Amino acid sequence: MLKKEWPKHTVVAIAIIATWLKTYIAYQTGFSITIDNIMQEVILFLSPLSLLLFLYGLSLFFKKQKNKNRYLLVMTLITSIILYGNIAFYRFFSDFITLPVLFQTDNFGDLGSSAAASIYATDILYFSDFILVLAAIKLLKIKEENNISRNSHRRAYFVLSSAVLFLNLGLAEAERPQLLTRGFDREMLVKNLGMYNYHLYDIYIQSKSQAQRAFADGSELTEVHSYVRSNQIESSEEMFGVAEGKNLIVVTLESMQTFTINEKMNGQTITPFLNELTEDEDTVYFPNFYHQSGLGKTSDSEFLLENSLYPLSGGAVFFTHAGNTYNSMAEKLGNQGYATNVQHANNKSFWNRDMMYESLGIDEFLDIQSYTVGEGQAVNWGMKDIPFFEQSVAHMAEMPQPFYSRLITLTNHHPFTLDPQDKLIDEFDSNSGTLNRFFQTTRYLDEALKELFEDLKEQGLYEDSIIVMYGDHYGISENHNEAMAQYLGKEITPYESAQLQRVPLFVHIPGSGKGHVNEEVGGQIDMRPTILNLMGIESDTDMQFGSDLFSEEHEEFAIFRDGRFVTDEYVYAGNTCYENGSGQEIDQELCAPYVEQALTELNYSEEVINGDLLRFYNKDTGQLEITEE
C-alpha cells in the first residue's frame, strides 16, 4: 500500500473519470455514431457524465470506506456489463439493446456462432475502469472524513450533478427538439442522452407500453381507424384473384439483399436462378422493395407479412405481445378453407414462435422435430436449405389442399459459414470476413431455391401453387460499410445505406403470363394486402397500414422502423433529405410532410400493438366495438 494519504473522495473521482472516459472512447470506437457538428460532439462527450455523477455519488452516503468501495466496484462492474453488452449486440445488429431483448433468453442458446464471431480479445478493455478502481482500493490509503464535511460535500456534489444533468438535457433538446418523442431512433437517443440515460428512458417506455394495454378501452382505436380508412386505396382489379384457389407458398429468404440480384462478384454470378426469374413470364420482381424489420429481425418480417402492422421500436413483438389479438393473413386464409402452417428447421421456441403462431391462427408449426438432419446436412444455425426444402416439399405433398405454407430458410445467416462442398463461388476479398462469406451463402441459397422449384414439380405441386419469396432483413450491417464501399465502388453515405435496405420480392404464379419487373417503391408492410388480393380475398375492411403493390393508387412510400423512409422522389436518412436516384442532398422541407406521416404511422401502429387494440375491432364488419373493461 502506498504511504501517502489520498483525499477522501479519490476513489469516487477515479471511478467517475475512468468510466466517463472509457464510455466516450467506446462511443468513438465501438459504435458507428454519426456526428454532424461540434455541438453533437460536445453532447456525446458530456452525456455519460450526467448519470455517472449521480450513480457513483450515492457512495457518499456510506459511512464506512469499505462499504463505499464495495458499492463503487459493483457499479463499475454493472456499467461495464451494460456498455459491453451493447457493444457486442451492436456488432451483430447495428443497434442498441432494449429491455424486451434482455428477456428473449430462449434465443440465446441459438446465437452461439454469431455471438462468438462478435467477441474480441481486446474486449477486456471495456472493463478497464473496474480494474482501475479495484487497484485504487487495494493500493491507496484514503483519509478519514468527519460528518460535517461529509454533509456539506454531499450537498455541493449533488447540486453539481443536477446542473450537469440539466445542461445535458438542455443541449440535447436544443440540438434535437422533441427528442423524447422519437423513441424509435435509438442512435439519436444514445447520442444525445448517453448510453446509461438511454436505458433508464427505455425502462420508462417499456413500463408505459405495458400500462397501455391495462388501461385501454378501445377509444384509442378511433383515431387510428380514421387514419387507416382515409389512406385506404382500391386494390388492383386486374390482379384480383389471379391465384384464387391455389396453394400459397411463402419463402423467407434469410438475409437476402437486392444488391446481389443480377450482379457479379469478381466475375462470378451471385444469384443465377433468381436472375432468370427477373425475366420469367410468370414472375413479378420488385427491385425497389424494402425491409421494415427492427430488432425482431426475421420474426419482425413475419409479423409484417401476417398483419401489415409495423414492428415495435424496441424488442420483438413475437416476445412482448404474443398474447395479443391479431387479424393475420393466416387466419383469413384459414377461414377460406386453407390448411395453414409454418415450416422451419429450428427450435419451436426460438423467437417465441410456438406461442405467437397460436395467436396468428396458424394451424401447425413443423419445427426441427419434423425433420431428419443427416450427416453433413447442418451448418452454422441448423439444417441446410437444400435438404430443408426437399423435406418441406415432402411435407406439403401430404397436406390437404389448398394450403398456405411458409418456409423459413437458415443457411444464409450470420456469420455466413459453409462446408467446402457447398461453396459454389469464391469468397470476396475485402477486409470483412462477414461480407466475403456472405456472397457464398447467398449463392447457396439461390441454388437451394432452384432445387425447391424442381422439388415442387416432382411432387406435382408446382402448377397449383403461387410462390412468394421475400428477403427478411439486411445481411450486411452498417458496421461493414468500408468493405461494402470496396464492393460497390462508391462511398456508403446515409443515402446509399438506405438503398442497401432493399430486399428482393418475387411473386411467381405458374401459367399466369403476368411476369414483369415492377419498379414500384414498397415495403414488407404491403405484402399482406398484395397477396390477399392475388388470392381473391377482400381485405378492405382490415386494420392494415400497407396496400396492394399492384394497385395504380399505391403510394410509393416505404417507412423504415428507425424513421428513415424512401419514396419515388425522396430518401430521408441521417436526418437529411436526398433526391432519390441522384443521391444529392436537397431542401429538408421537401421531406418534411413525409417525416410527419412516417412518425404518425409508426406511432399509430405501436399504439395498436401496445394497447392490444384489435380486440376492440370486429374483423368481419370492420367496425369498432368500444367497451370499457
N, C-alpha and C positions, 0 to 999 in steps of 0.2 A: 504494500500500500504506500502511496506517495505521502511524504511527511507534511507537505503544505496543506493548510486547511482552505477549502474552497467555499465560496459564498453558498448560502443555504439553498438557493434555487438553481444551482448549477446543473443538476441532473435534469430538472424540468426544462431548462433552456436548451440543453443538448438534445433532449428528445424532440422538442418543438422544431428546432432548426434542422436537425437531421431528417425528420420525417417530411418537413416542408420542402427542403431542397431535393430530397430523393423523389418526392412526388412530382415536383416540377420537371426534373430531369426525365422521369418516366413519361410525362406528358409529351416531351420532345422526342423521345426515342422509342417508346413502346406503343404509341398510338399515331394515327395519321390525322391529327387535328389541324384543320386549315386555319391559318392566322392571316387575316387580311390587312391589319393595320397595327400601329404601335399600341393603341388602346386595348385591343384584344390581347396583345402580348402581356400588358400590364395586369389585366384581369386574370389571365391564365397563371401568372406568377403569384398574384395575391391570393387567389381563391383557395388554395389548400390551407392557408394560414387562418382563415376566418373560423373554421370549426376546430382546428387543432388547438388554438389558443384556449378555447372553452373546454374541449375534451381533456386535454392534458392538464389544464388549470385546476380541474377538480381534485387533483392530487394535493393541492394546497390545503384541503380540508382534513387531511390525515395528520394527526399529531406526531406519530412516530415516523422517523425517516424510513424505517424498514417497511412499513405498510405503504408509504408513498412510493418507494422504489418498486415494490411488487405491482402496484397499480400501473405505474408507467411502463413496466415490462409487458404487462398484459395488453395495455392499449397499443403500444408499438407493434406487438405481435398481431393484434386484431387488424389494425390499419394496414399492416404489411400484407396480410392474407387478403384483405379486400382489394388492395391495389393489384397484387399479383394475380388474383382470381380474374380480375378484369383484363389484365394483360394477356393471360393465356386464352381467355374467352375471345378477346378481340382478334387474336392471331387467326382464329378459325372462322369467326362470324363477322368480323369487322364491325362489331357493335359492343355495347356495354351491358353488363348483367342487370337484369331486373329481378325484383323479388319473386315473381312466379317461376322464373327459371331455376331458382335455388331449390324449389320444391319438385322439380322434374327429375327426381333421383332415379326413377325407373329407367331413364335413358342413359345414365352414367356408365353402366356396365357395357353398353354397346359403343361407347365413344373411344374405346381403347386405343386403336391405332391412330385415330385423328388427334387425340389428346397427346399421345406420345410424340407425334411429329411437331407439336407446338411447345415442347419443353426444351430449354437450352441450359447448358452447364453454367452459363453466366447469370442465370436467373437468381442465384443466391444473393446477388447484389440488391435485389428488391427487398431483402431483409437486413440490409446494412445498418439501418437505424436501430433495429432491435439489438444487433451485435454491439453497436457503439454504446448504447445505453447500458447494456449488461457489463461492458468493460468499464464504463464510468462508475457504476455502482461498486464494482469489485476493487477499483484502483484509487478512487478519490475519497478523501476524508472531508466530510461536509460539516460546516459549523452548525451549532445548535441555534434555534431561534426562540425568542420569548413570545408570549401570547399577544402582547401589544403590537409588536412589529408584524406578527402574523396577520392580525386582523386588518391593519392598515394596508399591508401589501396586497391582501386579497381584494379589498375594495378597489384599489388602483388598478390591479390586474384585470378585473372583470369589466371595469369601465373601458379599459383599452380593448379588451376582447369584443365588447359590444360595438365600439367605434369601428373596428376593423370589419366586423360583420356587416354593419350598415353601409360602410364605404364600398364593400364588395357588391352588395345588392344594388346600391345606387349606381355604381359604374356599369353593372350588368344591365340594369333597366335602361340606362342612357344609351348603351351600345346596342341593345336588342329590346325595344319596347314590347310589352306584353309577353315577355319571355316564358312565364309560367303557364300561358295558355297553349304553348307549343310543346306539350309533353311528349309528343311522338318523335321529336327531334332530339335524341339523347346526346348526340355530339354537341349540339348547341347548349344543352343544359350543363354538361360537364365542362365545356369551355368557359362558361360564364359563372357557374356556381361552384365548380370544383367537384372532384370525384366523391368526396365524403358528403358534402351537402346534397349532391345529386341523389345519393342513396337514401338520405332522410326524406327528400322530396318524393322519391319513388315509393317509400313505405306509406307516406301520406296518400298518394294517388291510389295505391292498391287497396288501402283501407277504405277509401272513399268509394271505389268501384264495388266493393263487397256490400257497402251500405246502400248503394243504389238499388240493388235487387230487393233488399229487405224492405225498402220504403216505397218501391214503385207500385203504382196503382193503375197504370195503363194510360193515364192522361199524357204522359211524356211521349207517347207514340203519335199523338195527334199531329204535332208539328213535323215529325219525320214522315208520316204518311202523306201529308200535304206536299212535302218536298218531292218525295218519290213520284207521286201522281203528276205533279207539274212538269217533271222531267221525263215522263213516260213517252215512248215513241211507238209507232206502228212497226211490227216485225215484218220481215220480207215475205210477201205473198208468194213470190216465185219459188222460194226455197222451203216454204211451209210444207211439211210432210213428205219431203223427198226421200226420207229414210223411215217412213212410218212402218211400224211392224217389224222392222229389222232388229237384230241383236245389236246392242251398243257395247263396244269395247273401247275403253278409255285407257291409254297407256301414259303413265307419268314417266317422262324422260329425265332421270336423275341428273341434275347439274348441267343439262344441255343448254348451251348458249348459241344464239343465232350467228355469232361471228365465225362459227365453224362451218356453216352451211355454204355450199358452193365455193369453198375456199380450199387452198392447199397449204401444207406446212413443209417447207424445204422440198417442194416439188411433188409431195405425196398427197393424194386426195384424202381429206379427213372423213367425209361422210358420203361415199359414193351412192349408197342406196337412197338416202334422203335427197340427195341431189337429183336423182332420177324422178322422185316423187314430185319435186317442184315443177316438173314439166309433164306430169302424168294427167291424162284426160279425165280421170276420176278423182283427182286430188286438188283440194283448195289449200294453198300455202299462204300463211300470213307472216311476212318478214318484219312487220312493224308491230309486233305483239310483245308486250312487256309483262314480266312477272311482277307481282304486287305483294309478295310474301314478306313477313317480318321475321321475328325471332323464332317463329314456329317452323320456318323453312318448308320442308315437304308437307308437313301437316297443315300449314297455312294455305298452301296451294290447293290442298284437298278441300279445305274449308271454303275457299273462294269458289271452287268448282261446284260444290254442292249447294251453296247458299247465296252466292252473289252478294255477300257481305264482306267488308274489309276485315282483315285480321286485327288483333289488338296491337296497340303501340308497345306493350310490354308483355313478354311471355307468350305462350301458345294457347289459343282458345281451346284446343283439344284437352289441355290440362285444367285451365282455370274455369271453364264453363261447359264441361262435358254434360252436365245435368240440365242444360237449358232446353227450351222448346224451339225446334227449328222446322223449317219447311223446305227440306232438302230435295234435290233433284232425284235422289234415290227413292224418296217417299212418293214423289209424284209418278215416277215410272212404276213403282210397286202398285200404286192404285190403278194403273193401266194394265195390270196383269204380268208385269215383268218380274222375273226372279232376280234379285239384286245381291251382289257380293263384291268383296274386295279380295284380291289375291296378292300376297306379299310374303316372301320367304324370310321373315324376320319374326322376332318375338311379338306376341299379340299385344303385350303391354307397352311396347315402345311407342312413344308419343301418346300413350293412353288410348290407343286406337280401339281396344276391345270395349271400353266404356263409351267412347264417343260414337262409334258406329251404331250402337243401340239407339242413341238419341237421333242419329241421322236416318233411322229407319232402314238400315242395311240388313238384309236377311241373314247373310252368312259371311264370316271372315275366315278365309283359308290362310292361316299363318304358317310358320315354319313346320308345325306338326303335320301339315298336309303334304309336305314334300319329302322326297328321298334325296338326300345330298350325298352323292357318291364321291369316291376318291377323286380329287382334282377338280371338283365341281364347286368349290367355295374359295373365295379370296376376299381379303380385306373385310368388308362389312357383312359378308354372308354369301349366299348362293349366287353363282354367276348367272348372268342374264340369259344366255342361250339355253342351258338346261331348265332355267326357271320358266321361260316361255314355252318350252316343249311340254313340261308337266302341266302348266297352266292351261294350255290349249286342250290337253287330255282331260282336265277337269271340266272345261267348257263343253266338251263333247258329251259329257254325262249329264249336263244341266237341262232342265226343261226350258223350252224356248217359247217366247223370246226372253232373253236375259240381258241384264246390264252388269258387266263385269269390269272392274277397274284393276289394272295390273301396275304395281309399283316396282320399278327396277332398282337395282342396288350397286351394280359394278362401277358405274361412273361417279363414284363418291370419293371425296377427300379421304385419304391422301393419294388417291388415284394410282394404286398399285395393281400390277397384273402378273400372272405367271408368264414365263418366257414364251410358251406356245400360243398365248393369246395376243401377243404384241404384233399386230398386223402392219404397223408403221413404226418408224424410228422415233426416238424421243426428240423433242425440240432442244435447242442448245442455248438457253438463256441462263441467267443467274438464279432462276427459280425452279427448283426441282418439282414443285407443285404444278406449275404451268407446263413444264417439259413432259410430265407424265400424263397430264390432262388430255393431250391430243391422242395418246394411245388408248385410254379408256373410252374416250368419245368415239374413236374408230371402232372399238369393240362393240359399243352399244349400237352403232349403226349396223354392224354385221348381225347383231342379235335381232334387230328389227326386221332385217331381210329374212332371217330364219323364221321369225314369228309369222310373217305373211305366208311363207311356204307351209308352215305347220297348219295354219288355218285352212289352206287349200286342201291339204292332205286329209284333214278331218271333215271336209265338206261344210265348213262354217263360213268360208270367205264370202261367198256370193250373197249370203243372207245377213251380212253384218255391215255396220258402219264403224270405221276405226278412227278414233280421235287420238292424236298424240300431241302432248304439250310438254315444254320444259317447265320444271317446277320452281327453280330459283337459279341464281348465278352459281357457277362452279369456281370461278376465279375472282377472289375478293380484291378490293382496292389495295390490299397490302402487297399485291404483285403488279402494281402499275408500271414499275420500271421494266419488268420483263414483258408485260403486255405492250408497252411502247416499242420495245425491240421487235416484237412480232408484227405489230400493225404499222410500224414505221412512222409513228407520229406520237406527239406528247399526249398523255392522258389527262385532259382538262376535266373539270366538273361536267362539261357538256359531253365529252367522249365517254366519261364514266356512266352517265345516264344512258347513253346509247348502248353501252355494253350490258344493260339490264334487259335487252331484248332476248326473248327465248322463243324457240320455234313453236308454231301451232300448225298441225296438219289435220285436215278433215278429209278422210278417204271414204268415198261411197262407191263401191264397185258397180259398174254398169250405168252410172248416172250421167256420164259425159259432162259433168259440171266443173271439171278441173280448170283452174286458173290461179294466177298469183294475185292475191288480194292485198293491196297496199294500205288498206285501212289501218289507222293507228288504234290499237285496242289493248286490253289487258285481261288478266285472268278473271276479273270481275264480270266479263262479258261471256264467259264460256257457258254458264248455265242457261241464260235466255237463248243463246245461239243454238245450243244442242237441242233444247226442248222444242224450239221452232222447227228444226230439221226432223224431229221425231213426230211432228204433228200434234204436239201437246201445248195448249194455250197456257201462258204464264203471265198474262196482262194484269191479273189481279194480285200477283205475288208481291211481297215486300222485298224487292231486289234493286240493287244500285246499278247493275250492268244492263246492257241492252244488246239486241241482236246485231252481230257484226255484219250480217248481210243486208241489213236494212239501209235504204238510201238516207234515212233520217239519223243514222247512228252518229253520235257526237265523237269526233276523234280526240279523245281526252283520256290519257292513262295516268292515274294518280298512284304514286308510289307510297308505301306505308310510312316513309320518313318525310313526306310532304313535298318531295320533288314531283314534277309531272312533265308529261310530253303531250303536245297537241300536233296537228299537222303543220302549224306555223311556228310554234314556240317550244323551247325546252327551258324549264326552270330548275336550276341545280346550283348548289353552292351559294344560295341567296342571290343568284344572278340570272337575268333573263337573256336567253340566247335565241338567235334565229335558227329554226330547225332546217338543216341542210347545210348551211354555210358554217354554223357554229360561231358566228360573230356575236359579240355582246351588243345588246340593243337596249333601248329605253325600258327601264324597270316597269313603267306604267303600263306597257303592253301586256305584261304578265299579271298585273295586279288583280284583274277580275277573276282570273283562273286560280290565283293564290287563295282568294276568298272562297271560291267554290270548292277547292280541294280540301281546305280546312273544314268547311261545313259538312262535306260528305264523310270525311274521316270521323268527325265528332258525332254525327248522327249515327253512323254505323256502330261506333263504340257505345253509344247510349243504348242501342238496341240489344247489344250483347251483355253489357254490364247490368242492365235492368231486366234482362230476360223478357223483353217486351213482346216478343212474338207469342207469348202465352195469352196475350190480350188481343190477338189477331185471328179472325176467322179465316182459315186457309181456303175454304170453299167459296165464300162470298166476297172476300177481300175487304170486309168491314171490321171496324174496331169494336171490341167488346170490353169497354172500360168499366171495371168494377173495383171497388175498394176491397182489399183483402184484410 
